[in-house]
Amino acid sequence: MVVDNKATITYVQLLKEDLVIIRLVPKDSPVPDYQPGQFITLGLPNPLEGGKIVRRAYSIASHPENRKYVELVIRWVRKPLPGRLTTQLFNAKEGDEILWLKPTGRALLINETLPNGEKDNRRIICIGGGTGLAPFVSFAQHLHDTGDKREIVILQGASYVDELSYKELLTELENDSIARGKNQWNFKYRAAISRPQEWFNRSWAGQVGRVETFLRPRDNGISPLEELIGDEITKENTIFYVCGWQGTIDGVMDFLKPKGFVTEHDKRADGSFEVKYESYG
């Protein structure tokens, strides 16, 4: 039997008409323990379905060192039909009650050891399409606060500049890397806008196209990602984490498979792999 916990919505930031950041604080318990990359299941009774509780899972954007709240970034599902839960969430207000189930999920947990038992010190590249960025916001804050010295790069894809939900936070983390030095905190953040021709994106001067175009070699054979980090991407020195629509994951693998990268789902006989992913469509 499913046992729901109760929480209070304490913060609502509407980024645009179909994108919102919300924070939850449990009512009768502390913030639950979780690991970066996990998701939490929310629920609300749907009045159009006789009060039936509708539940959906959402990746956690906050990090476990933050014991004040759980933060999520959520897109309102409008097509082909309005989302049964997201429509209610977009009508929710600070102070409203919501149900939740404890965080879970293993697909995007940060890899800490190699198959031979040694520490995994490979460069971490996180690729998030749309709200698929959420688990990597958790990654970045967690690795920063725990003093992890691995190189970390977050690449975000969006259609419009106002969908770059955590641009300010991630830019601050990169600035901290510049100030402290790479030997203390080695972090970079870049974004790609897929509809640069739209009027609303007229000021965008960064990468254009889908987020996986960061991996596409230029005429000189070097990709924008390799130009950014100043090194060749190989399966020996880099592990990828990808979250978003299945098309994003497929697009990333189109570039990585020819380089010999394999996913955790298709790991080799010795247990090795270089790509973890989670698809939400």
C-alpha positions in Angstrom: 0.0 0.0 0.0 1.3 3.4 -0.9 1.7 5.7 2.1 1.9 9.4 1.1 3.8 12.0 3.1 2.6 15.6 3.2 4.6 18.7 2.4 4.0 22.4 2.1 4.8 24.3 -1.1 6.9 27.2 0.3 8.2 28.8 -2.9 6.8 29.2 -6.5 8.8 31.0 -9.2 7.1 31.1 -12.6 9.8 31.4 -15.1 7.4 31.5 -18.0 3.8 30.3 -18.6 4.8 26.7 -18.8 8.0 26.5 -16.6 8.1 26.8 -12.9 10.5 26.2 -9.9 8.9 25.1 -6.7 10.2 24.2 -3.3 8.6 21.7 -0.8 9.1 21.4 2.9 7.9 18.2 4.6 5.2 18.8 7.2 5.9 16.1 9.8 9.4 15.0 9.0 12.8 16.4 8.0 13.8 16.8 4.3 14.3 13.2 3.2 17.7 11.7 2.4 18.5 11.4 -1.3 21.4 11.2 -3.7 22.1 13.6 -6.6 20.4 12.4 -9.7 17.4 10.9 -7.9 13.7 11.9 -8.3 10.8 12.4 -6.0 7.2 11.4 -6.7 4.5 14.1 -6.1 0.8 13.6 -5.8 -2.5 15.5 -5.7 -6.1 14.5 -5.8 -7.6 15.3 -9.1 -11.2 16.8 -8.8 -11.9 15.8 -12.4 -11.3 12.1 -11.5 -13.4 12.0 -8.4 -10.5 12.9 -6.1 -8.2 10.1 -7.4 -4.6 10.9 -6.5 -2.5 11.4 -9.6 1.3 10.9 -9.1 4.3 11.9 -11.2 8.0 11.6 -10.7 10.3 14.7 -11.0 14.1 15.0 -10.8 15.4 16.8 -7.8 17.3 20.0 -8.6 18.4 20.8 -5.0 21.3 18.9 -3.4 21.3 16.6 -0.4 23.6 19.0 1.6 20.7 21.5 1.6 18.4 20.4 4.4 15.9 23.3 4.1 13.7 22.2 1.2 13.4 20.0 -1.9 13.5 22.0 -5.2 12.1 21.0 -8.5 11.8 22.6 -12.0 8.7 21.5 -13.8 7.2 22.0 -17.2 3.5 22.2 -17.7 2.3 19.5 -20.0 -0.3 21.0 -22.4 -0.3 18.8 -25.5 -1.9 16.6 -26.6 -4.0 17.1 -23.4 -3.4 19.2 -20.3 -1.3 17.3 -17.8 -3.3 15.6 -15.1 -0.8 16.7 -12.3 1.2 19.5 -13.9 -2.0 21.5 -14.6 -2.7 21.5 -10.8 0.9 22.3 -9.9 0.8 25.4 -12.1 -2.3 26.5 -10.2 -0.7 25.8 -6.8 0.2 28.6 -4.4 2.7 29.0 -1.6 1.2 27.4 1.5 -0.7 24.7 -0.4 -0.3 21.1 0.7 1.1 18.4 -1.6 1.8 14.7 -1.2 5.1 13.0 -1.8 6.8 9.6 -1.8 10.5 9.2 -0.8 13.1 9.9 -3.4 14.4 7.0 -5.5 16.1 6.2 -8.8 19.5 4.7 -9.8 19.9 5.6 -13.5 21.8 8.9 -12.9 23.7 8.3 -9.6 27.2 9.7 -9.7 29.7 7.0 -10.5 32.3 6.8 -7.8 34.3 3.7 -8.6 35.6 1.9 -11.7 35.0 -1.9 -12.2 38.5 -2.6 -10.8 37.5 -0.8 -7.5 39.6 2.3 -8.1 38.1 5.7 -7.7 36.5 7.1 -10.8 38.4 10.3 -11.5 37.2 10.8 -15.1 35.9 14.1 -16.3 32.2 14.5 -15.8 30.1 15.9 -18.7 26.4 16.4 -18.0 24.0 17.1 -20.9 20.5 18.2 -20.0 17.8 19.0 -22.4 14.9 21.2 -21.1 14.0 20.2 -17.5 16.5 17.3 -17.9 19.0 19.8 -16.5 17.5 19.3 -13.0 19.6 16.4 -11.8 22.8 18.1 -12.9 22.0 21.2 -10.9 21.9 18.8 -8.0 25.2 17.3 -9.2 26.9 20.6 -9.4 25.9 21.9 -6.0 26.7 18.6 -4.3 30.1 18.2 -5.9 30.9 21.9 -5.1 29.8 21.6 -1.5 31.7 18.3 -0.9 35.0 19.7 -2.3 35.1 17.2 -5.2 38.1 18.1 -7.5 37.0 16.2 -10.6 36.5 18.3 -13.8 32.8 18.9 -14.3 31.0 20.4 -17.3 27.3 21.1 -17.6 25.8 21.6 -21.1 22.2 22.7 -21.2 19.8 22.7 -24.2 16.7 24.9 -24.5 14.5 26.4 -27.2 14.4 29.9 -25.7 16.7 31.9 -23.5 14.0 32.2 -20.7 14.1 28.4 -20.4 17.7 28.5 -19.1 16.3 28.0 -15.6 19.5 27.8 -13.6 21.8 29.9 -15.8 22.6 32.4 -13.0 23.4 29.7 -10.4 25.6 27.7 -12.7 27.4 30.8 -13.9 28.1 31.7 -10.3 29.6 28.2 -9.8 31.8 28.7 -12.9 32.9 32.1 -11.6 33.8 30.4 -8.3 36.0 28.0 -10.3 37.8 30.8 -12.0 38.3 32.6 -8.6 39.5 29.6 -6.7 41.4 27.8 -9.4 40.8 24.5 -11.2 42.8 22.6 -8.7 40.1 23.4 -6.1 36.9 23.5 -8.1 37.0 22.7 -11.8 33.6 23.6 -13.3 32.2 25.0 -16.6 28.7 25.7 -17.8 27.5 26.4 -21.4 24.1 26.4 -23.1 22.7 26.0 -26.6 19.6 27.6 -28.0 17.8 25.5 -30.7 15.7 28.3 -32.1 18.1 31.3 -32.6 16.0 32.7 -35.4 13.1 33.5 -33.0 12.7 37.1 -32.1 12.7 36.4 -28.4 16.2 34.8 -28.8 17.6 37.8 -30.8 20.2 38.6 -28.1 21.7 35.1 -27.9 25.3 34.9 -28.9 26.2 31.4 -27.6 26.0 28.0 -29.1 23.0 27.4 -31.5 21.3 24.2 -32.3 20.4 21.2 -30.1 22.6 20.6 -27.1 24.3 17.6 -28.6 25.8 19.9 -31.3 28.5 20.7 -28.6 29.8 17.2 -29.6 29.8 17.8 -33.4 33.4 18.2 -34.8 34.1 21.5 -36.6 36.0 21.6 -39.9 39.2 21.3 -37.9 38.0 18.0 -36.4 37.6 19.5 -32.9 34.2 19.8 -31.2 33.0 22.9 -29.3 33.1 20.8 -26.1 36.8 19.9 -26.7 37.6 23.5 -27.5 35.9 24.5 -24.2 37.9 22.1 -22.1 41.1 22.2 -24.1 41.4 18.4 -24.4 40.3 15.5 -26.5 37.3 13.6 -25.3 38.0 9.9 -25.0 36.3 7.0 -23.3 39.3 6.7 -21.0 39.1 10.3 -19.6 35.4 11.2 -19.7 32.1 9.9 -18.4 28.8 11.4 -19.7 25.5 11.8 -17.9 22.5 12.6 -20.2 18.9 13.5 -19.2 16.0 14.6 -21.5 13.9 13.5 -24.3 14.9 10.3 -26.0 15.9 12.3 -29.1 18.5 14.1 -27.0 20.0 10.8 -25.8 20.0 9.4 -29.3 21.6 12.5 -30.6 24.4 12.3 -28.0 25.0 8.7 -28.7 25.2 9.4 -32.5 28.5 11.2 -31.7 29.8 9.0 -28.9 29.2 5.5 -30.3 31.8 6.0 -33.1 34.3 6.9 -30.4 33.7 3.6 -28.6 31.5 4.9 -25.8 28.9 2.5 -24.4 26.1 3.1 -22.0 25.6 1.5 -18.6 22.6 -0.4 -20.1 25.0 -2.0 -22.6 28.1 -2.2 -20.4 30.9 -4.5 -21.3 31.6 -7.9 -19.8 34.0 -6.3 -17.3 31.3 -3.9 -16.1 32.8 -0.8 -17.8 30.8 2.0 -19.5 31.1 5.7 -20.2 27.5 6.9 -20.5 24.6 7.1 -18.0 21.2 8.4 -19.1 17.6 8.8 -18.2 14.8 9.5 -20.7 11.5 11.1 -19.9 9.8 10.6 -23.3 
